[in-house]
Amino acid sequence: MTVSWIVTGLGVIVSLLGYYLTPSAWGYGILGFGLAHVLLGILDMFRAPSRSRQ
């Protein structure tokens, strides 16, 4: 669960960086990369831990 929060937090930071650079193509790419990490971090929070799957 801690890793999911770290990935989500870093995704928010990268998304904010991309948001401030948005007029350029690099800004849109960085924004999308950050938003993807936010989404993946949130989805990982809903996944069952590997210990309970055995």
C-alpha positions in Angstrom: 0.0 0.0 0.0 2.9 2.4 0.7 4.3 1.9 -2.8 0.9 2.8 -4.3 0.9 6.1 -2.3 4.4 6.9 -3.5 3.6 6.2 -7.1 0.4 8.3 -6.8 2.3 11.2 -5.1 5.0 11.2 -7.6 2.4 11.2 -10.4 0.8 14.3 -8.9 4.1 16.1 -8.8 5.0 15.1 -12.4 1.5 16.1 -13.5 1.8 19.5 -11.9 5.2 20.0 -13.7 3.6 19.0 -17.0 0.7 21.3 -16.3 3.0 24.3 -16.0 4.7 23.4 -19.3 1.5 22.7 -21.2 1.8 25.1 -24.2 4.6 22.9 -25.5 4.4 19.3 -26.7 6.8 18.3 -23.9 4.4 19.6 -21.4 1.5 17.5 -22.7 3.7 14.4 -22.7 4.8 15.0 -19.1 1.3 15.7 -18.0 0.0 12.5 -19.5 2.9 10.5 -18.0 2.1 11.9 -14.6 -1.7 11.2 -14.9 -0.9 7.7 -16.0 1.1 7.2 -12.8 -1.7 8.6 -10.7 -4.2 6.2 -12.3 -1.9 3.2 -11.9 -1.2 4.1 -8.3 -4.9 4.3 -7.5 -5.7 1.1 -9.3 -2.9 -0.7 -7.4 -4.6 0.3 -4.1 -7.6 -1.8 -5.1 -5.6 -4.9 -6.0 -5.5 -7.7 -3.4 -2.1 -8.2 -1.8 -0.1 -11.2 -3.1 -0.2 -12.9 0.3 -4.0 -13.2 0.2 -4.0 -14.7 -3.3 -2.1 -17.9 -2.4 
